[in-house]
Amino acid sequence: MQALRIVLLSTAFNGLTQRAWLELRESGHKPSVVLFTDADEVARQVREARPQLVICPFLKDRVPAELWRDSPFPVVIVHPGIVGDRGASALDWAIMKGEKRWGVTALQAVEEMDAGPVWSSREFDLPPGIRKSELYNGPVSDAAMYCIRDVVEKFVGGYQPQAVDYADPQVAGRLQPNMKQADRAFDWRQPAGEIKRRIDAADGQPGVLADLAGGRYFLCDAHLDHRTGEPGRILAVHDDAVLVACGDASLWIGSVRRQPAPGEETFKRPARHELGRLLDAAPRLEWAVDTHPHCEESYQPIRYREVGRVGELTFELYNGALSTEHCQRLVRALQWAKRQDTRVLLIRSGRGSFCNGVHLNVIQAAERPGEEAWRNIQAIDDVCLEILTAPQLTVAGVAGNAGAGGVMMALAADVVLARQGVVLNPHYATMGLYGSEYWTYTLPRAVGGETAARLSGDCLPIGARQAWRLGMVQDIGPRDPETFGSWLLSMAGAAERNWPELVRRKQELDPARLQLCRRAELDEMRQDMLENRRGFAERCQGFVLKRRACRTPERLVEDWARVAD
């Protein structure tokens, strides 16, 4: 296929946009990104770049009329809904209504939002109990990649998009209103499963506004539990989550955002952190891998099991963020797992992201953010050291996207196995950081010094296939989460046989060099976190408060798309 000049017009360079960018590059194209800032400026940038095709994988804004009206290039919107579905709350309604099938549609931009003719569509089974963020980054992302590839092929072939015929009984989608908090509202006396579905439908953004502990909070990250009590009452606290009684059972709520006062900005925090002293009377329920290794509780952010001679340690990090306390719990779990009679230690993520490094929201909420960041980075270094020094052969199971220190945490393992379609961001500079987590040891060990310098300096995402070609990943498993889990266990069991050179490399680990790398990295990070030499404080705040980009970073603009300012 001929290489096309494709502009990706997006609200943010998020996971879906990054995956689209990578997929198009793998197909031989050189996509250039335009982040939506001001409508007039965006229209100017796109038109002067003279693309052949514009694709919008993630766009919250209306496409400027001058881009789609009488334009020499089609503008294609990737909409997370089935054919005929319209509106900004497509996934919210699909989860709330308990749809069995859903899909993604690629349609041409017209005056009415989501009403244009269809270029491509892809349907999938909607997994029960899935939260919106997982749906978006899983089945929706997969279907979107299919549609984008299909659009490009059809464009080259001269295809004309087809108008939606709402009289066709096979067209099930309809215009749906934007979901409001009144649509999401619940009463704690309702069944826990029903409340969870409402929270799942708002997970990530915007959360569900509800009464809790005498205040009003947007709730996210809900998990079912069997315990009962007076509906709405906080029954217990475990790790960072609070247990709230519902009509028939209860829910663990892991993350909340306080309803802001007029003119105030608030952001999500772990529930225990946000509620603080309001939880003084609530019982603390304690179970952990090192104290209750065979725990049968339904809510276990860190859990362990043994399958043959493989010990599998699974961790669940909401949004992939690893706080100081998360790190401390994970260190204790790793120390316990390392003492078990196993030959391989599999360290894997569960639902959602693998890990994105330090917990920026917890850092931003601290009285002295720089000092909390400094504690957090040393704590995640401790996690990586436990992995590096394990007596067993260690295998990292990267089931979701990873960034910054999360990539380096995976590289601390002897073998890295990734799920198909994951996106890795092996760099720190966009957050104003030098980086730590032994990256100056593990990244060159995997790819060589020259490539490590390029990856850390380019600040660009890479896909699983590129990571495999570079040597960062030893193999790539199935995209389906359950199938990947079975494949991962099987590959971990055969890791010693499949990668004997990595078994030998493990024996050559140099503790003195590790210590030197850590000390040198932390010397740099001290200046970044405590002295703010590269603007980490401002970038952290901008990230947490979801500030829009002021402009498209130069690294995302291809030479063919550059225009004069």
Buried (B, 14 or more C-beta within 10 A) or exposed (E): EEEBBBBBBBBBBBBBBBBBBBBBBEBEBBBBBBBBBEBEBBBBBBBEBEBBBBBBBBBEBEBBBBBBEEBEBBBBBBBBBBBBBBBBBBBBBBBBEEBEEBBBBBBBBBEEBBBBEBBBBBBBEBEEEBBBBBBBBBBBBBBBBBBBBBBBEBBEEEBEBEEBEEEEEEBBBEEBEEBEEEBBEBEBEBEBBBBBBBBBBBBBEBBBBBEBBEEEBBBBBBBBBEBBBEBBBBBBBBBBBBBBBBBBBBBBBBBBBBBEEEEEEBBBBBBBBBBEEBBEEBEEBEBBBBEBBEBEEEBBBBBBBBBEBBBBBBBBBBBBBBBBBBBBBBBBBBEBBBEEEBBBBBBBBBBBBBBBBBBBBBBBBBEEBBEBBBBBBBBBBBBBBBBBBBEBBBBBBBBBBBBBBBBBBBBBBBBBBBBBBBBBBBBBBBBBBBBBBBBBBBBBBBBEEEBBEEBBEEBBBBBBBBBBEBEBBBBBBBBBBEEBBEBBBEBBBEBBEBBEEBBEEBEEEEEEEBEEBBEEBBEBBBBBBBEBEBEBBEBBBBBBEEEEBEEBEEEBBBEEBEEEE
